[in-house]
Amino acid sequence: MAQRQTQTVGPPYIAGMLAWLVPGAGHWYLGLRARGAILFVTITVIFWMGVIIGGIHSTVDPTQNIHWFLGEICIGSHTLTALVINRSLHWLGAEGLSSLKQHDIGLVYAGVAGLLNLLAVFDAIVRSVSGQVREGVAAARPAQSPAGDGPAGD
């Protein structure tokens, strides 16, 4: 029977806060570098593509789209950065707004990115609490015999 690898990690709230603040940072903190990098790139690209498609004023706007904003805020620093840009570009007027269907698509992209990061936050917290931090699938499964009828050496 294979033994699960457990290791001592820091407090779960640190992994959770890091994962909320920057997508993938909680996993990076736990030593899951590849998973953290993949989460960072994927969630960041989805969020900012949503902002580009929908327009900065239309996509990240807590006054007009409160429900979508609640999903977007799960990304933490990216949403806060987009909100600061949104508020600081008030002199653009109507530019940065999208009145077409692409506005809705941008909201969906940004909202889904936020919800994906929420799942990543939960994953980082659970991994931190359980102490079962491991990289790769090979560590979790026993080696199979060539015939495939059980672990090797049986």
URVENVEN-V618699 format. One record per pair of residues at least 24 apart in sequence whose ideal C-beta (glycine too) atoms are under 10 Angstrom apart, sorted by sequence separation. I is the first residue (numbers start at 0). J is the second residue. D is the distance in Angstrom with one decimal. If there is no record, write none. Layout:
i:I j:J d:D
i:I j:J d:D
//
This chain:
i:6 j:30 d:7.6
i:22 j:46 d:8.3
i:59 j:83 d:9.5
i:61 j:85 d:9.4
i:46 j:71 d:7.5
i:59 j:84 d:8.0
i:60 j:85 d:6.6
i:55 j:81 d:6.4
i:59 j:85 d:5.2
i:60 j:86 d:9.8
i:47 j:74 d:10.0
i:50 j:77 d:8.7
i:55 j:82 d:9.4
i:58 j:85 d:8.4
i:59 j:86 d:9.5
i:46 j:74 d:5.6
i:50 j:78 d:9.5
i:56 j:84 d:9.5
i:57 j:85 d:9.3
i:81 j:109 d:8.1
i:45 j:74 d:9.4
i:55 j:84 d:5.8
i:56 j:85 d:5.8
i:47 j:77 d:7.2
i:50 j:80 d:9.8
i:55 j:85 d:5.2
i:56 j:86 d:9.7
i:42 j:73 d:9.6
i:43 j:74 d:8.2
i:46 j:77 d:5.2
i:50 j:81 d:5.6
i:54 j:85 d:9.6
i:55 j:86 d:10.0
i:78 j:109 d:7.9
i:42 j:74 d:6.6
i:46 j:78 d:7.6
i:49 j:81 d:9.6
i:56 j:88 d:7.4
i:77 j:109 d:8.9
i:43 j:76 d:9.9
i:47 j:80 d:9.7
i:55 j:88 d:6.7
i:56 j:89 d:8.7
i:43 j:77 d:6.5
i:47 j:81 d:8.1
i:50 j:84 d:8.8
i:78 j:112 d:9.2
i:42 j:77 d:8.0
i:46 j:81 d:8.0
i:50 j:85 d:9.2
i:56 j:91 d:7.5
i:71 j:106 d:8.5
i:74 j:109 d:8.1
i:77 j:112 d:8.0
i:78 j:113 d:7.0
i:55 j:91 d:8.7
i:56 j:92 d:9.4
i:60 j:96 d:9.5
i:67 j:103 d:9.6
i:70 j:106 d:9.0
i:74 j:110 d:9.9
i:77 j:113 d:8.8
i:56 j:93 d:8.5
i:58 j:95 d:9.4
i:70 j:107 d:9.5
i:71 j:108 d:9.8
i:73 j:110 d:9.0
i:56 j:94 d:8.1
i:57 j:95 d:7.5
i:58 j:96 d:9.8
i:64 j:102 d:9.4
i:67 j:105 d:9.5
i:68 j:106 d:9.3
i:71 j:109 d:4.9
i:74 j:112 d:6.0
i:75 j:113 d:9.1
i:78 j:116 d:9.5
i:54 j:93 d:9.8
i:55 j:94 d:9.3
i:56 j:95 d:4.2
i:57 j:96 d:5.2
i:58 j:97 d:8.0
i:67 j:106 d:4.7
i:70 j:109 d:7.7
i:71 j:110 d:5.8
i:73 j:112 d:8.4
i:74 j:113 d:4.9
i:77 j:116 d:8.6
i:54 j:94 d:8.3
i:55 j:95 d:4.7
i:56 j:96 d:4.8
i:57 j:97 d:4.7
i:66 j:106 d:9.4
i:67 j:107 d:8.1
i:70 j:110 d:3.8
i:71 j:111 d:9.5
i:73 j:113 d:3.8
i:74 j:114 d:9.4
i:54 j:95 d:5.0
i:55 j:96 d:8.7
i:56 j:97 d:8.3
i:57 j:98 d:8.2
i:68 j:109 d:8.9
i:69 j:110 d:8.6
i:70 j:111 d:7.5
i:71 j:112 d:7.5
i:72 j:113 d:6.6
i:73 j:114 d:6.4
i:74 j:115 d:8.7
i:75 j:116 d:7.5
i:53 j:95 d:9.8
i:54 j:96 d:5.3
i:55 j:97 d:9.5
i:57 j:99 d:9.8
i:64 j:106 d:6.1
i:67 j:109 d:7.0
i:68 j:110 d:8.4
i:70 j:112 d:8.4
i:71 j:113 d:4.5
i:73 j:115 d:8.4
i:74 j:116 d:4.9
i:53 j:96 d:9.2
i:54 j:97 d:3.9
i:63 j:106 d:9.8
i:67 j:110 d:4.6
i:70 j:113 d:4.2
i:71 j:114 d:9.2
i:73 j:116 d:5.1
i:74 j:117 d:8.8
i:53 j:97 d:5.3
i:54 j:98 d:9.0
i:57 j:101 d:8.9
i:58 j:102 d:7.6
i:66 j:110 d:8.3
i:67 j:111 d:9.9
i:69 j:113 d:8.1
i:70 j:114 d:5.3
i:72 j:116 d:9.8
i:73 j:117 d:4.3
i:50 j:95 d:9.9
i:52 j:97 d:7.8
i:54 j:99 d:9.5
i:57 j:102 d:4.7
i:58 j:103 d:10.0
i:64 j:109 d:9.4
i:68 j:113 d:8.9
i:69 j:114 d:9.9
i:70 j:115 d:9.7
i:71 j:116 d:9.5
i:72 j:117 d:9.7
i:73 j:118 d:9.2
i:74 j:119 d:9.8
i:75 j:120 d:9.0
i:53 j:99 d:9.4
i:56 j:102 d:9.8
i:57 j:103 d:9.2
i:58 j:104 d:9.7
i:59 j:105 d:9.3
i:60 j:106 d:9.3
i:64 j:110 d:8.7
i:67 j:113 d:8.5
i:70 j:116 d:9.5
i:73 j:119 d:9.2
i:74 j:120 d:9.9
i:52 j:99 d:9.9
i:53 j:100 d:10.0
i:54 j:101 d:8.1
i:58 j:105 d:4.5
i:59 j:106 d:9.3
i:70 j:117 d:8.0
i:73 j:120 d:7.3
i:53 j:101 d:6.2
i:54 j:102 d:6.7
i:57 j:105 d:6.6
i:58 j:106 d:5.9
i:52 j:101 d:5.3
i:53 j:102 d:5.0
i:57 j:106 d:7.5
i:58 j:107 d:9.8
i:51 j:101 d:9.7
i:52 j:102 d:8.4
i:53 j:103 d:7.6
i:55 j:105 d:9.4
i:58 j:108 d:8.2
i:59 j:109 d:6.9
i:22 j:73 d:9.4
i:24 j:75 d:9.2
i:52 j:103 d:9.6
i:53 j:104 d:6.6
i:54 j:105 d:6.7
i:58 j:109 d:5.2
i:22 j:74 d:6.3
i:24 j:76 d:9.3
i:52 j:104 d:5.5
i:53 j:105 d:1.7
i:58 j:110 d:9.1
i:19 j:72 d:9.1
i:21 j:74 d:8.8
i:22 j:75 d:7.9
i:52 j:105 d:4.1
i:53 j:106 d:5.8
i:19 j:73 d:7.0
i:20 j:74 d:9.1
i:21 j:75 d:6.8
i:22 j:76 d:8.8
i:51 j:105 d:7.5
i:52 j:106 d:9.2
i:53 j:107 d:8.7
i:18 j:73 d:9.9
i:19 j:74 d:8.0
i:20 j:75 d:4.4
i:21 j:76 d:5.7
i:22 j:77 d:7.5
i:49 j:104 d:7.6
i:50 j:105 d:6.5
i:52 j:107 d:9.3
i:53 j:108 d:7.4
i:19 j:75 d:4.6
i:20 j:76 d:5.3
i:21 j:77 d:8.2
i:48 j:104 d:9.6
i:49 j:105 d:4.6
i:50 j:106 d:9.9
i:52 j:108 d:6.3
i:53 j:109 d:7.1
i:18 j:75 d:8.5
i:19 j:76 d:8.7
i:20 j:77 d:9.5
i:48 j:105 d:8.2
i:49 j:106 d:7.0
i:51 j:108 d:9.0
i:52 j:109 d:9.0
i:17 j:75 d:9.3
i:49 j:107 d:7.1
i:50 j:108 d:8.1
i:51 j:109 d:10.0
i:16 j:75 d:8.7
i:20 j:79 d:9.2
i:49 j:108 d:2.8
i:50 j:109 d:6.1
i:48 j:108 d:5.6
i:49 j:109 d:3.5
i:47 j:108 d:8.9
i:48 j:109 d:8.6
i:49 j:110 d:7.7
i:46 j:108 d:7.1
i:47 j:109 d:8.5
i:49 j:111 d:7.9
i:50 j:112 d:9.6
i:45 j:108 d:5.7
i:46 j:109 d:5.4
i:49 j:112 d:6.5
i:44 j:108 d:9.6
i:45 j:109 d:7.9
i:46 j:110 d:9.3
i:48 j:112 d:8.6
i:49 j:113 d:9.5
i:45 j:110 d:9.9
i:46 j:111 d:8.9
i:47 j:112 d:8.5
i:45 j:111 d:6.6
i:46 j:112 d:3.8
i:45 j:112 d:4.0
i:46 j:113 d:7.3
i:44 j:112 d:8.4
i:45 j:113 d:9.4
i:42 j:111 d:9.4
i:43 j:112 d:7.9
i:46 j:115 d:9.1
i:42 j:112 d:5.1
i:45 j:115 d:7.1
i:46 j:116 d:8.3
i:41 j:112 d:8.5
i:42 j:113 d:8.4
i:45 j:116 d:9.5
i:42 j:114 d:9.8
i:42 j:115 d:5.4
i:43 j:116 d:9.4
i:41 j:115 d:7.5
i:42 j:116 d:5.1
i:41 j:116 d:9.7
i:42 j:118 d:9.8
i:38 j:115 d:8.2
i:39 j:116 d:9.8
i:42 j:119 d:7.1
i:38 j:116 d:7.7
i:41 j:119 d:9.4
i:38 j:118 d:9.5
i:39 j:119 d:9.4
i:38 j:119 d:5.1
i:37 j:119 d:10.0
i:35 j:119 d:9.0
i:38 j:122 d:8.8
i:34 j:119 d:8.8
i:38 j:123 d:9.1
i:34 j:122 d:8.7
i:35 j:123 d:8.8
i:34 j:123 d:9.3
i:22 j:112 d:8.2
i:22 j:113 d:9.6
i:25 j:116 d:9.8
i:31 j:122 d:9.4
i:31 j:123 d:8.5
i:34 j:126 d:9.4
i:22 j:115 d:8.0
i:23 j:116 d:8.8
i:26 j:119 d:7.1
i:29 j:122 d:9.7
i:22 j:116 d:4.8
i:25 j:119 d:7.0
i:26 j:120 d:10.0
i:29 j:123 d:6.4
i:21 j:116 d:9.4
i:24 j:119 d:9.5
i:25 j:120 d:6.6
i:28 j:123 d:7.7
i:31 j:126 d:7.5
i:20 j:116 d:10.0
i:23 j:119 d:7.0
i:25 j:121 d:9.8
i:26 j:122 d:7.5
i:27 j:123 d:9.3
i:30 j:126 d:9.7
i:19 j:116 d:7.2
i:22 j:119 d:6.2
i:25 j:122 d:8.0
i:26 j:123 d:5.6
i:29 j:126 d:5.7
i:18 j:116 d:7.3
i:19 j:117 d:8.3
i:22 j:120 d:8.9
i:25 j:123 d:3.2
i:29 j:127 d:6.1
i:18 j:117 d:9.2
i:24 j:123 d:8.5
i:25 j:124 d:7.6
i:28 j:127 d:8.4
i:18 j:118 d:9.8
i:19 j:119 d:9.0
i:20 j:120 d:9.7
i:23 j:123 d:9.0
i:26 j:126 d:7.7
i:34 j:134 d:7.7
i:18 j:119 d:5.6
i:19 j:120 d:5.2
i:25 j:126 d:8.4
i:26 j:127 d:9.8
i:29 j:130 d:9.8
i:31 j:132 d:6.5
i:33 j:134 d:6.8
i:34 j:135 d:10.0
i:18 j:120 d:4.3
i:25 j:127 d:7.7
i:30 j:132 d:5.8
i:31 j:133 d:8.3
i:32 j:134 d:7.7
i:33 j:135 d:8.5
i:17 j:120 d:9.1
i:18 j:121 d:8.6
i:29 j:132 d:4.9
i:30 j:133 d:9.0
i:31 j:134 d:6.0
i:16 j:120 d:8.7
i:18 j:122 d:7.9
i:19 j:123 d:9.1
i:28 j:132 d:10.0
i:29 j:133 d:10.0
i:30 j:134 d:7.2
i:31 j:135 d:9.8
i:15 j:120 d:5.5
i:18 j:123 d:4.2
i:19 j:124 d:9.9
i:29 j:134 d:9.8
i:14 j:120 d:8.5
i:15 j:121 d:8.2
i:17 j:123 d:7.5
i:18 j:124 d:7.6
i:26 j:132 d:9.0
i:15 j:122 d:9.9
i:16 j:123 d:9.5
i:14 j:122 d:9.4
i:15 j:123 d:6.1
i:16 j:124 d:9.7
i:14 j:123 d:4.3
i:15 j:124 d:4.5
i:18 j:127 d:9.5
i:13 j:123 d:9.4
i:14 j:124 d:6.0
i:15 j:125 d:9.7
i:13 j:124 d:9.8
i:14 j:125 d:9.4
i:11 j:123 d:8.1
i:12 j:124 d:7.9
i:14 j:126 d:7.3
i:15 j:127 d:7.6
i:11 j:124 d:4.8
i:14 j:127 d:4.2
i:15 j:128 d:9.8
i:11 j:125 d:8.2
i:13 j:127 d:7.8
i:14 j:128 d:8.9
i:8 j:123 d:9.8
i:11 j:126 d:8.8
i:12 j:127 d:8.6
i:11 j:127 d:4.1
i:10 j:127 d:7.4
i:11 j:128 d:4.9
i:8 j:126 d:7.7
i:9 j:127 d:7.0
i:10 j:128 d:9.4
i:11 j:129 d:9.5
i:14 j:132 d:9.6
i:8 j:127 d:5.0
i:8 j:128 d:8.8
i:8 j:129 d:9.3
i:8 j:130 d:6.2
i:7 j:130 d:6.8
i:8 j:131 d:9.6
i:5 j:129 d:7.7
i:6 j:130 d:6.3
i:8 j:132 d:5.8
i:5 j:130 d:4.3
i:6 j:131 d:8.6
i:7 j:132 d:9.3
i:3 j:129 d:9.4
i:4 j:130 d:9.2
i:5 j:131 d:5.6
i:6 j:132 d:5.6
i:3 j:130 d:9.3
i:4 j:131 d:7.3
i:5 j:132 d:7.6
i:6 j:133 d:8.4
i:3 j:131 d:5.8
i:4 j:132 d:7.6
i:5 j:133 d:8.5
i:4 j:133 d:4.7
i:3 j:133 d:7.4
i:4 j:134 d:9.2
i:4 j:138 d:5.6
i:3 j:138 d:8.1
i:4 j:139 d:8.4
i:1 j:137 d:9.9
i:2 j:138 d:9.4
i:3 j:139 d:7.0
i:1 j:138 d:8.1
i:1 j:139 d:7.1
i:1 j:140 d:6.8
i:2 j:141 d:9.9
i:1 j:141 d:4.4
i:0 j:141 d:7.3
i:1 j:142 d:8.8
i:1 j:150 d:7.9
i:0 j:150 d:8.2
//
